[in-house]
């Protein structure tokens, strides 16, 4: 029983360390020209940069679609990064 508790505590310690590591990594994504999204490995958005031309009224639809694509791409890239880090830290768990 104590061995299982030690294992659980070690896994929690590794998970906490992994979270700190992921929170410290920034991923830049420029999926759509004129829109750049920066997200951490812990999936917190750090910044969004938008080209001024996209903010014009006639570009509204293009801007909305581009922003959605960029945000989704950033989340996906962040998730892939997290999965890679988890595999290296906790190789026995399926991700």
N, C-alpha and C positions, 0 to 999 in steps of 0.2 A: 504493500500500500504506500509506504514511504517512497519507494522507488518511482512509483507512478506520479506521486506529488512532485518529486524532484524533476521528473521529465516534464511535467506540465509547467512548472515554474521556469525551466530552461527554455521551453518553447515560447512562453510569454515574454521572457527576456529577449529572445531572438526577434520576436514579432515587434516588440517596442523599439529595438535597435533598427530594424528594417524600416519601420515607420519614420523614425528620425532621419534615416538615410534618404528615403524617398522624398520627404518634405524638403530636404536640402538640395534636391536636384531640380533644375529648371529645364523644361523642354520647349524649344522654340518651334512653332509650326507656322509656316507661311503657305498654306494649302491653296489659297486663292490670291491672285495678284492684288495688292492694295490692302490686304488684311493680314496682320501678324498677331498670333495668339501665343502667350507664354503661360505655361501651366507647370505645376510641380509634379513630381512623381506620386505625391499624395493626392493629386487631382484638385488642387486649389489653384484657381486662375490668378496669375500674378499681374498680367497686363493684356490689353488689347490695343493694337495700333491700327488706325484706319486712315487710308489715304484720303485727303480732302476731296478729291474728285468723286469718290463714292458717296459722299454726304450730300451731294446735290439731289434735288427733288426728282429729277428725271432718272436717277440711278437707284431709286428706292428699292425696287424689286430685286435688282442685281445685288445690291448691298445686303438685303435681308437673306437672300439665298447663299451668298458668299460667306456671311457671318455664320450661318448655321453649319455650312460645310466645314469651315475652319474650326469651329468649336467642337464639332463631332470628331474631326481628325485629331485635334489636340487631346481629347479624352481617350480616343483609341490608342494613340501613341503613348500616352501616360499609362494606360492599362497594360500595354505590351511591356513597357519598361518595368512596371511593378511585377509582372509575372516572371520576367527574366531574373529580377533580383530575388524574388521568392524562391525560385528554383535553385539558385546558387546557395542561398542561406539554408533552405529547408528542402533538401533534395528528395526526401522520402514522401513528401506530400504531393498529391496531384493538383496541378494548376492549369 
